[in-house]
Amino acid sequence: MQAKQQIESVLKTYETALNASDVDTVLELYADGGVFMPEFAPSAVGKEAVRASYAFVFNTIRLNITFQIDEIEVHDGIAFARTVSRGEQTLLAENLTTAEENRELFIFENSGGAWKIARYIFNKMTAQN
């Protein structure tokens, strides 16, 4: 399988894990020194911080989103993907469901033949009320 196809597969697995609130699967997709940079929160650096950050997210919201891949570029053992996710999120404390739309930037590294998320950042595409 070519690098772009492998990265597409990682993104699909990530989408499925987000929608299932599956911290363990998300964590398997990150490189050991991976960094998760969520909007309005501190960066999570390294596996344990990434685990704690996603556990917090999944205890706060439930996602039902789909990724659209806009671009994947591969250069040696590094790659990036630019995506848009759309769908809905449910705020668990209020049981309130709202539209969800973000743009994302993933940086991947090839570790032992497997593409892993090295850096991930996202932000809203429209202002939230």
SENU-472532 format. One line per 4 residues: number of its first residue (from 1); their letters; for each residue x, y, z of C-alpha. Coordinates in steps of 0.2 Angstrom, whole numbers, padded with zeros to 4 digits, always signed. Layout:
BEGIN
NUM	a	X Y Z | ... .
***
This chain:
BEGIN
1	mqak	+0000 +0000 +0000 | +0007 +0017 -0005 | +0010 +0030 +0009 | -0005 +0041 +0004 .
5	qqie	-0017 +0026 +0005 | -0009 +0021 +0022 | -0012 +0039 +0029 | -0030 +0039 +0022 .
9	svlk	-0032 +0023 +0032 | -0025 +0031 +0048 | -0037 +0045 +0045 | -0052 +0033 +0043 .
13	tyet	-0047 +0024 +0059 | -0046 +0040 +0068 | -0063 +0046 +0062 | -0070 +0029 +0068 .
17	alna	-0061 +0030 +0085 | -0068 +0048 +0088 | -0085 +0043 +0084 | -0084 +0028 +0096 .
21	sdvd	-0075 +0038 +0110 | -0061 +0025 +0109 | -0046 +0032 +0118 | -0036 +0016 +0116 .
25	tvle	-0037 +0016 +0097 | -0034 +0035 +0096 | -0018 +0032 +0106 | -0012 +0018 +0094 .
29	lyad	-0012 +0031 +0080 | -0001 +0043 +0088 | +0018 +0042 +0088 | +0027 +0041 +0105 .
33	ggvf	+0031 +0059 +0105 | +0015 +0064 +0097 | +0007 +0081 +0101 | -0012 +0085 +0101 .
37	mpef	-0016 +0103 +0100 | -0035 +0105 +0104 | -0043 +0122 +0102 | -0045 +0132 +0118 .
41	apsa	-0035 +0119 +0128 | -0016 +0116 +0132 | -0006 +0106 +0120 | -0004 +0087 +0126 .
45	vgke	+0013 +0081 +0123 | +0018 +0063 +0124 | +0007 +0047 +0125 | +0001 +0050 +0143 .
49	avra	-0004 +0068 +0140 | -0013 +0063 +0124 | -0022 +0049 +0133 | -0028 +0061 +0147 .
53	syaf	-0033 +0074 +0134 | -0044 +0063 +0124 | -0051 +0055 +0139 | -0057 +0072 +0145 .
57	vfnt	-0064 +0076 +0127 | -0074 +0059 +0127 | -0080 +0062 +0144 | -0087 +0079 +0139 .
61	irln	-0093 +0077 +0121 | -0099 +0063 +0109 | -0094 +0065 +0091 | -0103 +0060 +0075 .
65	itfq	-0092 +0067 +0062 | -0085 +0063 +0044 | -0068 +0068 +0038 | -0066 +0075 +0021 .
69	idei	-0047 +0074 +0015 | -0042 +0090 +0006 | -0024 +0086 +0004 | -0010 +0074 +0008 .
73	evhd	+0008 +0077 +0004 | +0022 +0065 +0008 | +0040 +0069 +0009 | +0052 +0055 +0014 .
77	giaf	+0047 +0049 +0032 | +0036 +0065 +0035 | +0019 +0069 +0028 | +0004 +0081 +0031 .
81	artv	-0014 +0080 +0028 | -0026 +0094 +0028 | -0044 +0089 +0032 | -0062 +0096 +0036 .
85	srge	-0073 +0086 +0048 | -0092 +0089 +0048 | -0106 +0082 +0058 | -0112 +0084 +0076 .
89	qtll	-0107 +0084 +0094 | -0117 +0081 +0109 | -0112 +0090 +0125 | -0115 +0076 +0137 .
93	aenl	-0118 +0086 +0153 | -0132 +0095 +0144 | -0137 +0082 +0132 | -0137 +0095 +0119 .
97	ttae	-0133 +0091 +0101 | -0125 +0104 +0089 | -0117 +0105 +0072 | -0099 +0102 +0072 .
101	enre	-0087 +0108 +0058 | -0068 +0110 +0060 | -0053 +0111 +0049 | -0038 +0100 +0054 .
105	lfif	-0019 +0099 +0050 | -0011 +0082 +0054 | +0008 +0079 +0053 | +0013 +0061 +0051 .
109	ensg	+0029 +0052 +0054 | +0034 +0035 +0047 | +0039 +0024 +0062 | +0045 +0007 +0058 .
113	gawk	+0035 +0006 +0042 | +0019 +0013 +0050 | +0012 +0031 +0048 | +0008 +0039 +0065 .
117	iary	+0001 +0055 +0070 | +0016 +0066 +0076 | +0006 +0083 +0077 | -0013 +0087 +0076 .
121	ifnk	-0021 +0103 +0077 | -0039 +0109 +0073 | -0050 +0124 +0074 | -0068 +0129 +0070 .
125	mtaq	-0072 +0135 +0053 | -0087 +0146 +0059 | -0089 +0157 +0074 | -0098 +0148 +0088 .
129	n	-0112 +0157 +0098 .
***
